[in-house]
Amino acid sequence: MHKIWLIIKREYLTRVRKKTFIISTLLFPLLYLLLIFGMGYIAKESVQNLKVAVIDSSGFFSADRLNRLNEADKSSTLTLITQHPEKVIADHKQEGFDGYIVIPSINWKTGSDSLFFKSNKSYGSSSTVTVEAKLNHIWDEIKNDSLQIDDSKQAILSASHIGLQSKNIKDDKANVKTAEGIGYICGILIYLILLIYGSQVMMGVMEEKTNRIAEVIVSSVKPFQMMLGKILGIGMVALTQFFLWIAFVFIIYNIGKFSGSGGMANQIVGGMQNMFASVDVPLILFCFGFYFLAGFFFYSSLYGAIGSAVNEDMREAQSLSFPITMLVIISIALMSSAIANPTSPVAVWASIIPFSSPIVMMARIPFGVPNTVPWWQLGLSMALLILGFIITVWFAGKIYRTGILMYGKKPSWKEMLRWAFRKN
């Protein structure tokens, strides 16, 4: 145990003291916020307001309707062409328009699905959707006038709808939309952790093999101890970084809660309070911590085995680690299915099998325990993941024992399996 602790201490301190750890810990939350708000800003700014000429042959689209709608919504401008439409068709750019729409002689009862926005260049749907919305708005007005539906009747028709939401009768606090959101967030976080920190284990082992440090270590430490200490040490680094990010979110949450400034900050805080009120927060945090660590231990041991088998060639490492990476990617696909139907057989078995349980089970838990996820499924999933972690560490340690001392030879999975089941 003392040797394992020394390895854990070495792996943890050498990584935490690096400038890259400090910089990434501080910058990741800021970059994440910038990414969210930046993408929203870019999406908003990328929408182009179009000037569209409307050539009407139906007689329904009057200039008054178009002008009134243009004043209410500045997103795009529709202009009715009553004189010399052939000039617009011949060269709409010369006439000051981005494109034109020809409305044929249509019946107000049937409308038309064959209208085209014609232009000398292509525009994205984010730009043309506003034009389509305006045309549909005008067409609704035309149908209402033809059917003699006044504003009061139109208000009743607009307000009359039936909304259906799923509600768990055994858990009055359960909120499906919140559960879906938390499930996606937890699953994506664990997915990123498995890939990022799992590859760090692989790179760390490769570095030790290249520097010949492992030859000294492996002579005095059992392969199981060596692999376990390395995985636990890097796992503690990941856990430290994650807790710092959680502390960052908690600080922002409390600043917004007690600032009393109102506005967007209070809206976000209010939304977070409502979200936390509809789920079992302590259980979700406990399960997230468990699956975060156990899933990392499970996959990082496999990545570590690959790192010990390859030399300095990164393409060789990527080739051997591809099957493991595919297992993580498949888990994300299964997570989407589990969120859509958390009680389906696919969701249940994927949340129990160790290869996919860290991601899929965390997508199911927010829907409720024990109503949606029975205690036996949760317990069996945890037990199998712990067992799988022990087996993969043993498996990786056996490969590590042989692979760390081999140079200049390109291994295969078949050869690595032979190393793992060698008796000596």
C-alpha positions as CSV (number, residue, x, y, z in Angstrom):
1,M,0.0,0.0,0.0
2,H,2.9,2.3,0.8
3,K,4.3,1.9,-2.8
4,I,0.9,2.6,-4.3
5,W,0.6,5.8,-2.2
6,L,4.1,6.9,-3.4
7,I,3.0,6.4,-7.0
8,I,-0.2,8.3,-6.4
9,K,1.6,11.2,-4.8
10,R,4.1,11.4,-7.6
11,E,1.5,11.3,-10.4
12,Y,-0.7,13.9,-8.6
13,L,1.9,16.4,-7.6
14,T,3.8,16.4,-10.9
15,R,0.6,17.3,-12.8
16,V,-1.0,19.7,-10.3
17,R,2.2,21.8,-10.1
18,K,2.3,22.2,-13.9
19,K,1.4,25.6,-15.3
20,T,-0.8,23.9,-17.9
21,F,-3.0,22.5,-15.1
22,I,-3.4,26.0,-13.4
23,I,-4.1,27.7,-16.8
24,S,-6.6,25.1,-18.0
25,T,-8.4,25.1,-14.6
26,L,-8.8,28.9,-14.7
27,L,-9.5,29.3,-18.4
28,F,-11.9,26.4,-19.0
29,P,-14.9,28.0,-17.2
30,L,-14.2,31.3,-18.8
31,L,-13.8,29.8,-22.3
32,Y,-17.0,27.7,-21.7
33,L,-19.0,30.9,-20.9
34,L,-17.5,32.7,-23.9
35,L,-18.3,29.8,-26.1
36,I,-22.0,29.8,-25.0
37,F,-22.5,33.5,-25.3
38,G,-20.2,33.8,-28.3
39,M,-22.1,31.2,-30.3
40,G,-25.4,32.9,-29.5
41,Y,-24.0,36.3,-30.5
42,I,-22.5,34.9,-33.7
43,A,-25.7,33.1,-34.6
44,K,-27.7,36.3,-34.1
45,E,-25.3,38.5,-36.1
46,S,-25.1,36.0,-38.9
47,V,-28.8,36.3,-39.7
48,Q,-29.1,38.6,-42.8
49,N,-32.1,40.9,-43.2
50,L,-33.2,40.5,-46.8
51,K,-34.9,43.0,-49.1
52,V,-37.4,40.9,-51.0
53,A,-39.6,41.9,-54.0
54,V,-43.1,40.3,-54.0
55,I,-44.7,39.9,-57.5
56,D,-48.3,39.0,-56.7
57,S,-50.6,37.5,-59.3
58,S,-53.3,36.4,-56.8
59,G,-54.5,39.8,-55.7
60,F,-54.4,38.9,-52.0
61,F,-51.1,40.5,-51.0
62,S,-51.7,44.2,-50.7
63,A,-49.1,46.9,-50.1
64,D,-50.8,47.9,-46.9
65,R,-50.5,44.4,-45.5
66,L,-46.8,44.2,-46.3
67,N,-46.0,47.7,-45.0
68,R,-47.8,47.1,-41.8
69,L,-45.9,43.9,-41.2
70,N,-42.6,45.5,-42.1
71,E,-43.1,48.1,-39.5
72,A,-44.0,45.6,-36.8
73,D,-41.0,43.2,-37.7
74,K,-37.8,44.7,-39.0
75,S,-36.1,41.4,-39.7
76,S,-36.7,41.4,-43.4
77,T,-38.5,43.8,-45.8
78,L,-41.1,42.7,-48.3
79,T,-42.0,45.1,-51.0
80,L,-45.0,44.6,-53.4
81,I,-44.0,45.3,-57.0
82,T,-47.0,46.7,-59.0
83,Q,-45.2,48.3,-61.9
84,H,-42.7,46.8,-64.3
85,P,-42.1,43.4,-62.5
86,E,-40.1,42.2,-65.5
87,K,-37.3,44.6,-64.5
88,V,-37.0,42.9,-61.1
89,I,-37.1,39.5,-62.7
90,A,-34.4,40.5,-65.2
91,D,-32.0,42.0,-62.6
92,H,-33.3,42.2,-59.0
93,K,-29.9,43.3,-57.7
94,Q,-30.0,46.4,-60.0
95,E,-33.4,47.2,-58.6
96,G,-32.1,47.1,-55.0
97,F,-33.4,43.7,-53.9
98,D,-31.7,40.6,-52.6
99,G,-34.2,38.4,-54.4
100,Y,-37.9,38.1,-55.4
101,I,-40.9,35.9,-54.9
102,V,-43.5,35.3,-57.6
103,I,-47.0,34.5,-56.1
104,P,-49.2,32.7,-58.7
105,S,-52.9,32.9,-59.0
106,I,-53.9,30.8,-56.0
107,N,-57.1,30.0,-54.1
108,W,-57.3,31.2,-50.5
109,K,-58.7,27.8,-49.5
110,T,-55.7,25.8,-50.7
111,G,-52.7,28.1,-50.7
112,S,-49.5,27.1,-52.3
113,D,-46.5,24.9,-51.4
114,S,-44.5,25.9,-54.4
115,L,-43.3,29.4,-53.7
116,F,-39.6,30.0,-54.4
117,F,-37.3,32.8,-53.2
118,K,-35.2,33.4,-56.3
119,S,-31.9,35.1,-56.1
120,N,-28.5,35.2,-57.8
121,K,-26.9,33.6,-54.7
122,S,-27.9,31.1,-52.0
123,Y,-29.0,32.2,-48.6
124,G,-29.2,30.0,-45.4
125,S,-32.5,29.0,-43.8
126,S,-31.8,31.3,-40.8
127,S,-32.2,34.3,-43.2
128,T,-35.1,33.0,-45.3
129,V,-37.1,31.7,-42.4
130,T,-38.1,35.3,-41.5
131,V,-39.4,35.9,-45.0
132,E,-41.4,32.6,-44.8
133,A,-42.9,33.6,-41.4
134,K,-44.1,37.0,-42.8
135,L,-45.7,35.3,-45.8
136,N,-47.5,32.8,-43.6
137,H,-48.6,35.6,-41.3
138,I,-50.1,37.5,-44.2
139,W,-51.7,34.3,-45.6
140,D,-53.3,33.7,-42.1
141,E,-54.8,37.2,-42.3
142,I,-56.2,36.5,-45.7
143,K,-57.9,33.3,-44.6
144,N,-59.3,35.0,-41.5
145,D,-60.8,37.8,-43.6
146,S,-62.2,35.3,-46.1
147,L,-63.8,33.3,-43.3
148,Q,-65.0,36.5,-41.6
149,I,-63.0,35.7,-38.4
150,D,-62.5,38.9,-36.4
151,D,-59.7,39.7,-33.9
152,S,-61.6,38.3,-30.9
153,K,-62.3,35.0,-32.5
154,Q,-58.7,34.8,-33.8
155,A,-57.5,35.4,-30.2
156,I,-59.6,32.5,-29.0
157,L,-58.3,30.2,-31.8
158,S,-54.7,31.2,-31.1
159,A,-55.0,30.5,-27.3
160,S,-56.9,27.2,-27.7
161,H,-54.4,24.4,-27.6
162,I,-53.7,21.2,-25.5
163,G,-50.3,20.8,-23.9
164,L,-49.2,17.4,-22.7
165,Q,-46.4,16.9,-20.2
166,S,-45.2,13.7,-18.6
167,K,-45.7,13.6,-14.8
168,N,-44.6,10.9,-12.4
169,I,-47.5,10.2,-10.1
170,K,-45.2,8.6,-7.5
171,D,-42.9,11.6,-7.4
172,D,-44.7,14.9,-7.5
173,K,-41.4,16.8,-7.7
174,A,-40.2,15.0,-10.8
175,N,-39.8,17.1,-13.9
176,V,-39.1,15.4,-17.2
177,K,-37.6,18.4,-19.0
178,T,-35.2,19.0,-16.1
179,A,-34.3,15.3,-15.9
180,E,-33.5,15.3,-19.6
181,G,-31.3,18.4,-19.3
182,I,-29.4,17.1,-16.3
183,G,-29.0,13.7,-18.0
184,Y,-27.4,15.2,-21.0
185,I,-25.1,17.4,-19.0
186,C,-23.9,14.6,-16.7
187,G,-23.4,12.2,-19.7
188,I,-21.5,14.7,-21.8
189,L,-19.2,15.7,-18.8
190,I,-18.3,12.0,-18.1
191,Y,-17.8,11.5,-21.8
192,L,-15.3,14.3,-21.9
193,I,-13.6,13.2,-18.7
194,L,-13.1,9.6,-20.0
195,L,-11.6,10.8,-23.3
196,I,-9.4,13.7,-22.0
197,Y,-8.0,12.1,-18.8
198,G,-7.9,8.6,-20.2
199,S,-5.7,9.8,-23.0
200,Q,-3.5,11.5,-20.3
201,V,-2.9,8.2,-18.7
202,M,-1.9,6.7,-22.0
203,M,0.4,9.7,-22.8
204,G,1.9,9.5,-19.2
205,V,2.8,5.8,-19.6
206,M,4.2,6.5,-23.1
207,E,6.4,9.3,-21.7
208,E,7.8,7.0,-18.9
209,K,8.5,4.3,-21.4
210,T,10.4,6.7,-23.7
211,N,12.4,8.2,-20.9
212,R,13.2,4.7,-19.5
213,I,11.9,5.7,-16.1
214,A,9.5,2.8,-16.0
215,E,12.3,0.3,-16.2
216,V,13.5,1.4,-12.8
217,I,10.0,1.6,-11.3
218,V,8.7,-1.7,-12.6
219,S,11.7,-3.6,-11.0
220,S,10.5,-2.7,-7.5
221,V,6.8,-2.5,-7.9
222,K,4.2,-5.0,-9.0
223,P,2.5,-4.2,-12.3
224,F,-1.0,-4.1,-10.6
225,Q,0.4,-1.6,-8.0
226,M,2.0,0.5,-10.7
227,M,-1.1,0.7,-12.8
228,L,-3.4,1.3,-9.9
229,G,-1.2,4.1,-8.4
230,K,-1.0,5.8,-11.8
231,I,-4.7,5.7,-12.4
232,L,-5.6,6.9,-8.9
233,G,-3.1,9.7,-9.1
234,I,-4.3,11.1,-12.4
235,G,-7.9,10.4,-11.2
236,M,-7.3,12.7,-8.2
237,V,-6.0,15.4,-10.6
238,A,-9.2,15.1,-12.6
239,L,-11.3,15.2,-9.5
240,T,-9.4,18.3,-8.2
241,Q,-9.9,20.2,-11.4
242,F,-13.6,19.2,-11.5
243,F,-14.2,20.3,-7.9
244,L,-12.6,23.7,-8.7
245,W,-14.9,24.1,-11.6
246,I,-17.9,23.2,-9.4
247,A,-16.7,25.8,-6.8
248,F,-16.5,28.3,-9.6
249,V,-20.1,27.6,-10.6
250,F,-21.2,27.7,-6.9
251,I,-19.5,31.1,-6.4
252,I,-21.2,32.6,-9.5
253,Y,-24.5,31.1,-8.3
254,N,-24.3,32.8,-4.9
255,I,-23.0,36.1,-6.3
256,G,-26.1,36.3,-8.5
257,K,-28.3,35.1,-5.7
258,F,-27.3,37.7,-3.1
259,S,-26.4,40.6,-5.4
260,G,-30.0,41.7,-5.7
261,S,-29.1,43.3,-9.1
262,G,-32.0,41.6,-11.0
263,G,-32.0,41.1,-14.7
264,M,-30.4,38.1,-16.3
265,A,-28.4,37.0,-13.3
266,N,-31.5,36.6,-11.2
267,Q,-33.3,34.8,-14.0
268,I,-30.5,32.3,-14.2
269,V,-30.4,31.8,-10.5
270,G,-34.2,31.4,-10.3
271,G,-34.0,28.8,-13.1
272,M,-31.3,26.9,-11.2
273,Q,-33.3,27.0,-8.0
274,N,-36.4,25.6,-9.8
275,M,-34.2,23.0,-11.5
276,F,-32.6,21.8,-8.2
277,A,-36.0,21.7,-6.5
278,S,-37.3,19.1,-9.0
279,V,-34.6,16.5,-8.6
280,D,-32.8,14.6,-5.8
281,V,-29.6,16.7,-5.8
282,P,-27.7,14.7,-3.1
283,L,-28.3,11.4,-4.9
284,I,-27.3,12.8,-8.3
285,L,-24.1,14.3,-6.9
286,F,-23.2,11.1,-5.2
287,C,-23.9,9.0,-8.3
288,F,-22.1,11.4,-10.5
289,G,-19.0,11.3,-8.3
290,F,-19.1,7.5,-8.3
291,Y,-19.6,7.0,-12.0
292,F,-17.1,9.8,-12.7
293,L,-14.3,8.0,-10.8
294,A,-15.3,4.4,-11.5
295,G,-15.7,5.1,-15.2
296,F,-12.4,6.9,-15.4
297,F,-10.6,4.0,-13.5
298,F,-12.2,1.5,-15.9
299,Y,-11.3,3.2,-19.2
300,S,-8.0,4.8,-18.1
301,S,-6.6,1.3,-17.2
302,L,-7.2,0.3,-20.8
303,Y,-5.6,3.4,-22.1
304,G,-2.7,2.8,-19.8
305,A,-2.2,-0.7,-21.2
306,I,-2.1,0.8,-24.7
307,G,0.5,3.4,-23.6
308,S,2.8,0.7,-22.3
309,A,2.6,-1.3,-25.4
310,V,3.4,1.4,-28.0
311,N,6.5,3.4,-28.5
312,E,6.7,7.1,-29.6
313,D,4.5,6.7,-32.6
314,M,1.2,8.6,-31.9
315,R,-0.5,7.1,-35.0
316,E,0.2,3.6,-33.5
317,A,-1.3,4.7,-30.2
318,Q,-4.4,6.2,-31.9
319,S,-4.9,3.0,-33.9
320,L,-4.8,0.8,-30.9
321,S,-7.0,3.1,-28.8
322,F,-9.6,3.4,-31.5
323,P,-11.7,0.5,-30.2
324,I,-11.8,1.9,-26.7
325,T,-12.7,5.3,-28.0
326,M,-15.5,3.8,-30.0
327,L,-16.9,2.2,-26.9
328,V,-17.2,5.7,-25.3
329,I,-18.8,7.1,-28.5
330,I,-21.3,4.3,-28.6
331,S,-22.2,5.0,-25.0
332,I,-23.1,8.6,-26.0
333,A,-25.4,7.2,-28.7
334,L,-27.0,4.9,-26.1
335,M,-27.4,7.8,-23.7
336,S,-29.6,9.6,-26.3
337,S,-31.8,6.5,-26.5
338,A,-31.9,6.2,-22.7
339,I,-33.0,9.9,-22.3
340,A,-35.7,9.4,-24.9
341,N,-37.0,6.3,-23.1
342,P,-35.2,5.7,-19.7
343,T,-37.1,2.4,-19.0
344,S,-36.5,0.7,-22.3
345,P,-34.5,-2.6,-22.4
346,V,-31.7,-0.9,-24.3
347,A,-31.4,1.8,-21.6
348,V,-31.6,-0.7,-18.7
349,W,-28.9,-3.0,-20.1
350,A,-26.7,-0.2,-21.3
351,S,-26.8,1.3,-17.8
352,I,-25.7,-2.0,-16.2
353,I,-22.9,-3.1,-18.6
354,P,-19.6,-1.5,-17.4
355,F,-18.5,-0.4,-20.8
356,S,-21.5,2.0,-21.1
357,S,-22.9,2.4,-17.5
358,P,-20.9,5.5,-16.5
359,I,-22.6,7.6,-19.2
360,V,-26.0,5.8,-19.6
361,M,-26.8,5.3,-15.9
362,M,-26.1,9.0,-15.2
363,A,-28.6,9.9,-18.0
364,R,-31.3,7.7,-16.3
365,I,-30.8,8.6,-12.6
366,P,-32.3,12.2,-12.9
367,F,-35.6,10.7,-14.0
368,G,-36.0,9.2,-10.4
369,V,-34.8,6.5,-8.1
370,P,-36.4,4.0,-7.3
371,N,-39.4,4.7,-9.6
372,T,-37.6,4.9,-12.9
373,V,-34.3,3.3,-11.9
374,P,-34.9,0.5,-9.3
375,W,-32.4,0.2,-6.5
376,W,-31.4,-3.3,-7.7
377,Q,-30.4,-1.9,-11.1
378,L,-28.4,0.9,-9.6
379,G,-26.7,-1.5,-7.2
380,L,-25.9,-4.0,-9.8
381,S,-24.6,-1.4,-12.1
382,M,-22.2,-0.1,-9.4
383,A,-21.1,-3.6,-8.4
384,L,-20.3,-4.6,-12.0
385,L,-18.4,-1.4,-12.7
386,I,-16.2,-1.9,-9.6
387,L,-15.6,-5.5,-10.7
388,G,-14.9,-4.4,-14.2
389,F,-12.4,-1.8,-12.9
390,I,-10.5,-4.4,-10.9
391,I,-10.4,-6.8,-13.9
392,T,-9.2,-4.1,-16.3
393,V,-6.5,-2.9,-13.9
394,W,-5.3,-6.5,-13.6
395,F,-5.5,-6.9,-17.3
396,A,-3.6,-3.6,-17.9
397,G,-1.0,-4.4,-15.3
398,K,-0.2,-7.7,-17.0
399,I,0.2,-5.9,-20.4
400,Y,2.1,-3.1,-18.7
401,R,4.6,-5.6,-17.2
402,T,5.6,-6.9,-20.6
403,G,4.9,-3.9,-22.9
404,I,6.8,-1.3,-20.9
405,L,10.1,-3.2,-21.5
406,M,9.6,-3.8,-25.2
407,Y,11.0,-1.3,-27.8
408,G,11.0,-1.2,-31.6
409,K,8.1,-3.6,-32.1
410,K,4.6,-2.7,-33.2
411,P,2.2,-4.7,-31.0
412,S,-1.3,-5.9,-31.9
413,W,-4.4,-6.6,-29.7
414,K,-3.9,-10.3,-30.2
415,E,-0.3,-10.1,-28.9
416,M,-1.4,-7.8,-26.0
417,L,-4.0,-10.4,-25.0
418,R,-1.3,-13.1,-25.0
419,W,0.7,-10.9,-22.6
420,A,-2.3,-10.5,-20.3
421,F,-2.9,-14.2,-19.9
422,R,0.7,-15.3,-19.6
423,K,1.2,-17.1,-16.3
424,N,4.7,-15.7,-15.4
